[in-house]
Amino acid sequence: MSSHLNALNSDSYIEISQYRDQHFKGNRYEQEKLLKQSSTLYVGNLSFYTTEEQVYELFSKSGDVKRIIIGLDKIKKTACGFCFVEYYTRGDAENAMRFINGTRLDDRIIRTDWDAGFREGRQYGRGKSGGQVRDEYRQDYDPARGGYGKLTQLQRNPEGRNKF
Amino acid sequence: MSRRRHADENDGGQPHKRRRTSEPVEIEDRLESLICRVGEKSTSSLESNLEGLAGVLEADLPNYKNKILRILCSVARVLPEKLTIYTTLVGLLNARNYNFGGEFVEAMIRQLKETLKSNFFSEAVYLVRFLCDLVNCHVIAAPSVVALFENFVCVTQEDDVPQVRCDWYVYAVLSSLPWVGKELYEKKDVEMDRLLSQIDGYLKRRQKTHVAMLQIWSAEKPHPQEEYLDCLWAQIQKLKKDRWQERHILRPYVAFDSVLCEALQHNLPPFTPPPHSDSAVYPMPHVIFRMFDYTDAPEGPVMPGSHSVERFVIEENLHCIIRTHWKERKTCAAQLLSYPGKSKIPLNYHIVEVIFGELFQLPCPPHVEVMYTTLLIELCKLQPGSLPQVLAQATEMMYMRLDTMNITCVDRLVNWFSHHLSNFQFRWSWDDWADCLTADPEKPKAKFVREVLEKCMRLSYHQRIVDIVPPSFAPLIPANPLFIYKYEDENSSTLPGYNAAITVGNAIKNRASNEEILTLLKDVPNPNHEDDDDEGESFNPLKIDVFLQTLLSLAAKSFSHSFSALAKFHEVLKTLTESDEGKLHILRVVCDVWKNHPQMISVLVDKMIRTQIVDCVAVANWIFSQDMTHEFTRFYVWEILHSTIRKMNKHVQKIQKELEDSKEKLEKQHQKKDSGDEEDMEEDSQLEEQIERLQEKVESAQSEQKNLFLVIFQRFIMMLTEHLARCETGGTDLNTPWYKNCIERLQQIFLMHHATIQQYMGTLENLLFTAELDHHILAVYQQFCSLQA
């Protein structure tokens, strides 16, 4: 006997976002279908030093975690500030979206979003320099994410360009 | 299309705020929206909004009557915090259209019947309250509500029904009186007095064995943890003494009195409570959580007393707001903080008390624990100048009272506090808690701080914890979570198995296969056997030591590394742990090597159960074994046990569901009855075979589940009996910190898995919880039985 009132069934924290994976093999409709059934979350804005153990501890608060895949710099193969968290059930993932998204891990506000499902290769950053795209272009200084963004680093250190 | 995730500026979801400005397409959606939103912040007054809405709805009645009826019935059921707003609306509609009023009342009664039959008892209470408040709006005649109440109270005279059934009907009557007591007494005081006297009689004779199990603190001071019906009764008695003067509830209908008193009233149709059935699941009793009183809010409005009806109404409304908005933390926080009438009460204190009341509720909180942490953080964001201080005050108070706090609640407090701190750079005035350093380290305060620091470390890292506490707290800092390898270096070369360990280690590094490892391990002697002329297949603890210690040491870097290792050598591990002793020993080794890293122990045990290297019973036996005596009061041990029980429960549920799905499929196939077609009959018999197999699987899983609980309870009984006997012969006080921990952990098993354990009560009573048992232990079982009695 649920309330049949649309106006009261708001559950906005679990809605899918605007982001769509450009490398997804399939069309937009297929991706959205997967996102709406997924029990996998993308987690962003992590510090490079945040460990799998810390992620486990935090995300276990909304249910049993099946697997964590730490995102890696494609070249260096070191953590580059994101990860995937897979739950056994969708309901547990929804609670993470409601109550863990937008709170802190390692003193940073982390962001969670639905993911269509982990596939080999998706654990790597897609930025030119090997990390995440957002770290290519950002201009602020973030000591937990390698300092300045890559472009800014090059601008600040023109000799560095010659190394390429 | 931008590839970037949404910006960091906005804080998590709630895009619905943008959606509100766009108009819903259908008229029905518009009606829904108008009705649901009345009473929210507006430039016009509530009265004028209600007046306007009544006009709109009256005009729409010819075409949309059923829809409007449905919407109003729904809001009565799911928006109880706006009760009086909607009763006023119904009152205005009834004044304009008597027939509609009648149809609404009938619809509500139908809905009440349905909710009771479907075990939705909280919602049924809201419906009863709504109907009562309609008396105040001249929609329903007072005498017919009194008649309803008389039927409810009659339930207390029924024979052979669970006490919790009668409890609910009494609660429904008492909890409506703050709204309608005055009117009912004005019209029918003799009948009401008789009713109350019957209720008094019932309350005096009902059993309260359950209270001890449900109290958050066992001490009476500073605030007694009262049984909920006792507290409500005291509040109603006081209200009666005050001649039913109630000033807290917002009553919009008062402004419309001149219009409403012209309206014709309806009588409630006679309502007989549905008879008791075996499928009925009545709400469990609960204890009222109180942590604040009028001495705690230093300035500003005074907190209403614990037996004032205002306290009841405020708490009810705040619980209802959380119940409605728990999924949307920003809305929930905003709604809590905009509680009508907030200027007259110390709202922050009420909110904090209600939230902790839910978090600590026994057996379980109404919502997932992490919700409360995040809600409190949102509240701190919205009231940065006042709420954090109240929260700090509450934390301080709870620390002071740890000695008598139920251990399940202490677990939750540890989890909440450490998670909360991790959002605020772990800033806390630890020095204020220096008293925990001088006491016995097994005492609750020292244990609490130690467990908090350990949880804080899990969310950060060891050095961080060292940095955040004063140097005097060093003894309470958790160990650095480093691996302990038995065969570490040349100093251990004299240990049996040392050479084998080196060989195995090299083999693993050279990507040996499972068979190759098993072959290597064949040469490891068995310390348990005089001669080695067995096949080497039976339990050999040294083999397990050599292999597992080495494997885990190579994989110690992270959880993923360790999981990979377990997966890669699954075959070897299964072989080594074929026997029960093997399973026990593998758990022992995991605990030995990762003694400093309880989190790793938990995840490894979880993985080993899921990959069937060990089974649930092995984990239970391990926890109660001699080796784990010194870990027995650590929180992580109980987290592991409860997680293990939950996995077992989920496993049974999964197979039960598969069985039900197959049965349904067969049903559906039988319904398409058109064939003697061979293919169909083939399918049918395949399905029937599958159902038979699943039936066996279910029975076997349930048997395993029952066995798990038997083992756990048996072990508890043994340990507790030993302790009690020792204390009796030695003449010592039985109430040691260890005993408190143990008996409350036993209670915790019952509380956290009560639904599952109910199924096996017959066996438990016959085999374990017999009359011969020490009464201290039997009392726990009796408390559990009384929860649904």
Boltz contact constraints between the chains, C-beta under 6 A:
constraints:
  - contact:
      token1: [A, 1]
      token2: [B, 118]
      max_distance: 6.0
  - contact:
      token1: [A, 3]
      token2: [B, 74]
      max_distance: 6.0
  - contact:
      token1: [A, 3]
      token2: [B, 78]
      max_distance: 6.0
  - contact:
      token1: [A, 5]
      token2: [B, 32]
      max_distance: 6.0
  - contact:
      token1: [A, 5]
      token2: [B, 74]
      max_distance: 6.0
  - contact:
      token1: [A, 7]
      token2: [B, 32]
      max_distance: 6.0
  - contact:
      token1: [A, 7]
      token2: [B, 33]
      max_distance: 6.0
  - contact:
      token1: [A, 7]
      token2: [B, 36]
      max_distance: 6.0
  - contact:
      token1: [A, 8]
      token2: [B, 36]
      max_distance: 6.0
  - contact:
      token1: [A, 10]
      token2: [B, 16]
      max_distance: 6.0
  - contact:
      token1: [A, 11]
      token2: [B, 327]
      max_distance: 6.0
  - contact:
      token1: [A, 12]
      token2: [B, 13]
      max_distance: 6.0
  - contact:
      token1: [A, 12]
      token2: [B, 14]
      max_distance: 6.0
  - contact:
      token1: [A, 12]
      token2: [B, 15]
      max_distance: 6.0
  - contact:
      token1: [A, 12]
      token2: [B, 16]
      max_distance: 6.0
  - contact:
      token1: [A, 13]
      token2: [B, 13]
      max_distance: 6.0
  - contact:
      token1: [A, 17]
      token2: [B, 6]
      max_distance: 6.0
  - contact:
      token1: [A, 19]
      token2: [B, 5]
      max_distance: 6.0
  - contact:
      token1: [A, 22]
      token2: [B, 3]
      max_distance: 6.0
  - contact:
      token1: [A, 44]
      token2: [B, 5]
      max_distance: 6.0
  - contact:
      token1: [A, 52]
      token2: [B, 558]
      max_distance: 6.0
  - contact:
      token1: [A, 52]
      token2: [B, 559]
      max_distance: 6.0
  - contact:
      token1: [A, 52]
      token2: [B, 560]
      max_distance: 6.0
  - contact:
      token1: [A, 57]
      token2: [B, 458]
      max_distance: 6.0
  - contact:
      token1: [A, 57]
      token2: [B, 459]
      max_distance: 6.0
  - contact:
      token1: [A, 61]
      token2: [B, 370]
      max_distance: 6.0
  - contact:
      token1: [A, 62]
      token2: [B, 370]
      max_distance: 6.0
  - contact:
      token1: [A, 95]
      token2: [B, 368]
      max_distance: 6.0
  - contact:
      token1: [A, 98]
      token2: [B, 327]
      max_distance: 6.0
  - contact:
      token1: [A, 99]
      token2: [B, 370]
      max_distance: 6.0
  - contact:
      token1: [A, 99]
      token2: [B, 371]
      max_distance: 6.0
  - contact:
      token1: [A, 99]
      token2: [B, 374]
      max_distance: 6.0
  - contact:
      token1: [A, 101]
      token2: [B, 12]
      max_distance: 6.0
  - contact:
      token1: [A, 102]
      token2: [B, 11]
      max_distance: 6.0
  - contact:
      token1: [A, 102]
      token2: [B, 12]
      max_distance: 6.0
  - contact:
      token1: [A, 103]
      token2: [B, 423]
      max_distance: 6.0
  - contact:
      token1: [A, 104]
      token2: [B, 423]
      max_distance: 6.0
